Amino acid sequence: MRKKFFAGLGVLLLVLSGFIVKTLADAGQFKHLVPHFAGRCTPVSGMPGAEDITFHPTLGYAYVSSDDRRATLAGRPVQGGIYRLDPASSAPPVLLTGAFKQAFHPHGLSLFVAPDGAQTLFVVNHPEPGQHQVERFQVGADGMLIHRQTLRDAALVSPNDLVAVDAERFYVTNDHHFPPGAPRVVEEYLQLAIGNVLYFDGQGFREVISGTSYANGINRSADGRTVYLAQVVGRSLSVYARDADSGALTHRQTFPLGSGPDNIEVDARGDLWVASHPKLLDFVAHAKDVSGATRAPAQVLRLKSSGDTFEMEEVFLDDGRQTAGSAVAAVSGKWMLLGPVFEPDLLRCELP
């Protein structure tokens, strides 16, 4: 009996060890990182936790989603905001949501510019712990944001990012299936692919993609026919054909990235810029450390379409000394704005 017990215990320990090694490998913890960037970067203060950034397609300035998540973790939440920043100017960022008096902790954002130049900005908002909604703003003649609508639905379990297809409709990712609690912990550490993507058709939400591995960033091509989805745990970018009438998405391909992608931005040439977390457990530790002393590497990948696949280039890699846990890389012309999830400053980088 004792021999069987120890034999069984040995098998259990072997399986557990294998699971731990696989988890570490999947998270990228065994990677050797060599920091590099051919351009130069300078910090821009005043917008802590610049988790998402998007450029106006023609006017050269960017919208920045800012929330001091360290303050929230410390139990002292402060009002977040949407800012406008012109990287070519020395002018400070401009707060655009000063008139929005509801609790505001913005996450992902997406800009739609109509043919007549009218701008609509959609923003994921987590006003209180466990509460999730989408805010729709109109950009006024003075550039300030005018709140037009709040959208709530039980299907918004853990919304992360969204992409607008017009002034009324958008896709939004749920990075988890379960709300915070024990089931979510199991979902994370067993790497269960049970997240999803919702479509808001102007009237209500419905699921259009299921079985995602931490669906995070989402974006679309300029013509609206293609949707791109980042899956962090899946360490991949998925590409979908979009039916403009129904909003349905048909999977075309999934491209492995070998890293945990966060947000996706699309430049004027149609290239994808993906901020990524090469060591996911380092980022988890960084996220949990209220002091910010625990660092996590930051990575930017550039994906150029090449036939049925992509050519991938690592444009930026930092080991956490210059910045940590970057979530978005937005590019316009020679400028790249690199936004972190928790850092007090974003980086304004001049591309080589």
Secondary structure, DSSP 8 states (H G I E B T S, - for coil): -HHHHHHHHHHHHHHHHHHHHHHHHHTTTT-----B-SSEEEEE-S-SSEEEEEE-TTT--EEEEE--HHHHHTT-----EEEEE-TTS-S--EES-TT--S---EEEEEEEE-TTS-EEEEEEE--STT--EEEEEEE-TTS-EEEEEEE--TT-SSEEEEEESSSS-EEEEES-SS-SSHHHHHHHHTT---EEEEEE-SS-EEEEEEEESSEEEEEE-TTSSEEEEEETTTTEEEEEEE-TTT--EEEEEEEE-SSEEEEEEE-TTS-EEEEEESSHHHHHHHHH-TTS-S---EEEEEEEEETTEEEEEEEEEE-SSS--SEEEEEEETTEEEEEESS-S-EEEEE--
